[in-house]
Amino acid sequence: MLDGRRIAVPESRELDLFTRMLERHGAVAIRCPLVSIHDAEDSAPVDAWLDRLVEGLHDIVVLYTGEGLSRLLGFARRRGIEAEVISALSKTLKIARGPKPAKVLRGVGLVPDVMAEEPTTAGLMKTLSTLPVQGKRIGVLLYPGGEEALPNFLEAAGAQVDPVLSYRYASDEEDGQVVAFVQELASGTVDLIAFTSTAQVRRLQEVARRFGQEAHLDAAMRRTLIAAVGPVTAAAVEKAGWPVGAMPQDSYHLKPLVMAFGRKLSAAHISPA
């Protein structure tokens, strides 16, 4: 399906898995993990939020990402209160933005009570606008870079918002390696770049801007097929001014992503770069 295709992979978290998946289909994976994920540096706000959850102070909990929930449970586990946190979640109305937090919930024997109409902040807002949130105490498990929009929306609707951020992004590659990655994209030797998070898009833009490579990157991204794992990542790509050529239709994971851009490359009838 991908014989000889050179595919740029900025994934960090599941880089080896993604690379193996591509190579099984005959692709050549170009690795450049742009960001890595770590626990929040200051555990005190996370611990305090967990205490409020265990005390039953949240009427609703909004879960943005599977990574955020996994990290939150990790904080609870290290404190020896994971069972209490899971019990508290079981008694709280749980709203998940998409399938990844839902999957983590299932891993601890729970399910979301409500799924967002679509797996975006706008989808969460649309879903929450149908619920009685005025006067409710709502815990929001955020993701880095998305700290303001939903809390502002909920506060305007009269809710008492209690946000928490359980993880952070860090640069995974030195700037020089990212610049070299940009130059490889600009050389025309890459068939496709597959984005799996908004942080990857922002990091690529930021380094290109700082090193005077912005025009080269923009030109490269307009002639290279771009794949996005889901609508949130696709929105970040489009905000950067680049076209999204492939995206899974309804399951936003690596395997459907590979199938989506494999079909696109096959349909294009273009020789490998």
NORMOTA-V428803 format. One record per residue. N is the residue number from 1. SS is DSSP state (H for helix, E for strand, - for the rest). PSI is psi in radians with two decimals (none if undefined). D_LAST is the distance of its C-alpha to the last C-alpha in Angstrom with 2 decimals. Layout:
# NORMOTA-V428803
N	SS	PSI	D_LAST
N	SS	PSI	D_LAST
This chain:
# NORMOTA-V428803
1	-	-0.62	15.04
2	-	0.43	11.84
3	-	2.08	11.25
4	-	-0.07	8.32
5	-	2.35	6.94
6	E	2.00	6.87
7	E	2.12	9.80
8	E	2.28	12.02
9	E	1.73	15.61
10	-	0.10	18.48
11	-	2.48	21.02
12	-	-0.89	24.08
13	-	-0.75	26.77
14	-	0.73	25.04
15	H	-0.85	22.11
16	H	-0.74	22.88
17	H	-0.82	23.47
18	H	-0.78	20.25
19	H	-0.79	18.22
20	H	-0.70	20.21
21	H	-0.78	19.71
22	H	-0.76	15.89
23	H	-0.55	16.17
24	H	-0.50	18.75
25	-	0.15	16.31
26	-	0.11	13.91
27	-	2.82	11.43
28	E	2.01	10.79
29	E	2.26	12.78
30	E	1.88	12.73
31	E	2.29	16.42
32	-	1.38	18.21
33	-	2.00	21.37
34	-	-0.51	22.66
35	E	2.67	26.11
36	E	2.83	28.63
37	E	2.35	31.57
38	E	2.78	35.19
39	E	2.69	38.67
40	-	2.39	40.42
41	-	-0.69	41.96
42	-	1.95	45.40
43	H	-0.28	46.60
44	H	-0.84	49.86
45	H	-0.61	48.65
46	H	-0.78	46.90
47	H	-0.72	50.06
48	H	-0.69	52.25
49	H	-0.75	50.15
50	H	-0.68	50.37
51	H	-0.73	54.13
52	H	-0.65	54.44
53	H	-0.85	52.49
54	H	-0.59	54.76
55	-	-0.09	57.79
56	-	0.48	56.82
57	-	0.00	56.29
58	-	2.23	53.25
59	-	-0.60	53.78
60	E	2.52	50.05
61	E	2.22	46.97
62	E	2.20	43.57
63	E	1.96	40.62
64	-	-0.93	37.28
65	-	2.67	35.02
66	H	-0.66	35.20
67	H	-0.78	34.46
68	H	-0.75	37.43
69	H	-0.71	39.75
70	H	-0.77	38.77
71	H	-0.71	39.44
72	H	-0.79	42.70
73	H	-0.55	43.89
74	H	-0.75	43.05
75	H	-0.76	45.38
76	H	-0.71	48.01
77	H	-0.76	47.68
78	H	-0.42	48.24
79	H	-0.10	51.35
80	-	0.40	52.62
81	-	0.35	52.68
82	H	-0.74	49.75
83	H	-0.70	52.18
84	H	-0.66	53.94
85	H	-0.76	50.72
86	H	-0.71	49.62
87	H	-0.73	53.14
88	H	-0.71	53.05
89	H	-0.62	49.74
90	H	-0.44	51.26
91	-	-0.04	54.03
92	-	2.52	51.85
93	E	2.08	50.03
94	E	2.17	46.35
95	E	2.13	43.71
96	E	2.41	40.05
97	-	-0.65	37.18
98	-	-2.93	34.83
99	H	-0.42	34.32
100	H	-0.84	33.65
101	H	-0.56	37.15
102	H	-0.69	38.59
103	H	-0.72	37.10
104	H	-0.71	38.63
105	H	-0.78	41.93
106	H	-0.54	41.94
107	H	-0.36	41.49
108	-	0.34	44.89
109	-	0.30	46.58
110	-	2.92	46.24
111	-	2.70	44.54
112	-	2.53	43.91
113	-	-0.53	46.79
114	E	2.39	44.63
115	E	2.45	40.90
116	-	2.58	39.51
117	-	-0.65	38.98
118	-	2.70	35.29
119	-	1.05	33.63
120	-	2.95	33.79
121	H	-0.72	36.52
122	H	-0.67	37.41
123	H	-0.69	37.75
124	H	-0.79	40.04
125	H	-0.73	42.11
126	H	-0.74	42.52
127	H	-0.80	43.65
128	H	-0.50	45.96
129	-	-0.27	47.49
130	-	-0.07	48.95
131	-	2.66	50.65
132	-	1.60	53.89
133	-	-0.20	52.59
134	-	2.22	55.37
135	-	-0.10	57.28
136	-	2.60	55.00
137	E	2.00	53.77
138	E	2.04	50.01
139	E	2.28	48.00
140	E	2.01	44.36
141	E	1.80	41.87
142	-	3.11	39.29
143	-	2.68	35.78
144	-	2.26	34.84
145	-	-0.15	34.25
146	-	0.68	36.13
147	-	-0.24	39.64
148	-	-0.73	41.32
149	H	-0.93	40.49
150	H	-0.78	42.03
151	H	-0.72	45.04
152	H	-0.74	45.85
153	H	-0.79	45.70
154	H	-0.69	47.95
155	H	-0.69	50.42
156	H	-0.46	50.74
157	-	0.02	51.55
158	-	0.22	54.36
159	-	2.75	52.89
160	E	1.95	53.47
161	E	2.33	50.03
162	E	1.56	49.46
163	E	2.72	45.82
164	E	2.57	44.36
165	-	2.04	41.10
166	-	-0.11	40.60
167	E	2.94	37.31
168	E	2.78	35.28
169	E	2.58	31.80
170	E	2.69	31.27
171	E	2.26	28.49
172	-	-0.41	26.81
173	-	2.58	24.79
174	-	2.64	26.22
175	H	-0.69	25.34
176	H	-0.63	23.82
177	H	-0.59	21.26
178	H	-0.70	20.41
179	H	-0.75	20.11
180	H	-0.63	17.71
181	H	-0.77	15.66
182	H	-0.75	15.86
183	H	-0.61	14.80
184	H	-0.71	11.65
185	H	-0.72	10.90
186	H	-0.34	12.05
187	-	-0.23	9.96
188	-	0.24	6.94
189	-	0.13	4.94
190	-	2.26	5.89
191	-	-0.62	5.64
192	E	2.57	9.41
193	E	2.32	12.53
194	E	1.87	15.61
195	E	2.37	18.94
196	-	0.05	22.09
197	-	2.74	24.72
198	H	-0.52	25.85
199	H	-0.59	26.54
200	H	-0.75	22.88
201	H	-0.81	22.31
202	H	-0.74	25.48
203	H	-0.74	24.77
204	H	-0.78	21.39
205	H	-0.79	23.19
206	H	-0.76	26.23
207	H	-0.75	24.64
208	H	-0.71	22.56
209	H	-0.77	25.86
210	H	-0.50	27.91
211	-	0.32	25.78
212	-	0.47	25.19
213	-	0.20	21.47
214	H	-0.79	22.09
215	H	-0.71	20.93
216	H	-0.73	17.63
217	H	-0.80	17.14
218	H	-0.77	18.28
219	H	-0.73	15.99
220	H	-0.73	12.91
221	H	-0.32	14.35
222	H	-0.29	15.00
223	H	-0.12	11.54
224	-	2.37	9.93
225	E	2.30	11.36
226	E	2.28	14.33
227	E	2.52	16.40
228	E	2.45	20.00
229	-	-0.41	22.35
230	-	3.13	25.27
231	H	-0.53	27.05
232	H	-0.82	28.20
233	H	-0.70	24.78
234	H	-0.68	23.52
235	H	-0.66	26.49
236	H	-0.70	25.59
237	H	-0.79	22.05
238	H	-0.59	23.70
239	H	-0.56	26.43
240	-	-0.16	23.93
241	-	0.28	23.03
242	-	2.55	19.59
243	-	2.43	18.94
244	-	2.10	18.75
245	-	-0.34	16.66
246	E	2.44	17.80
247	E	2.46	20.96
248	-	2.64	23.38
249	-	-0.70	26.40
250	-	-0.03	29.27
251	-	1.90	28.51
252	-	1.26	26.77
253	-	3.06	25.68
254	H	-0.80	22.64
255	H	-0.85	22.86
256	H	-0.54	23.13
257	H	-0.83	20.27
258	H	-0.74	17.93
259	H	-0.67	19.43
260	H	-0.83	19.03
261	H	-0.39	15.32
262	H	-0.76	14.84
263	H	-0.71	16.88
264	H	-0.81	15.06
265	H	-0.68	11.59
266	H	-0.69	13.64
267	H	-0.46	15.58
268	H	-0.38	12.86
269	-	0.70	12.04
270	-	2.39	8.51
271	-	2.59	6.41
272	-	2.61	3.80
273	-	none	0.00
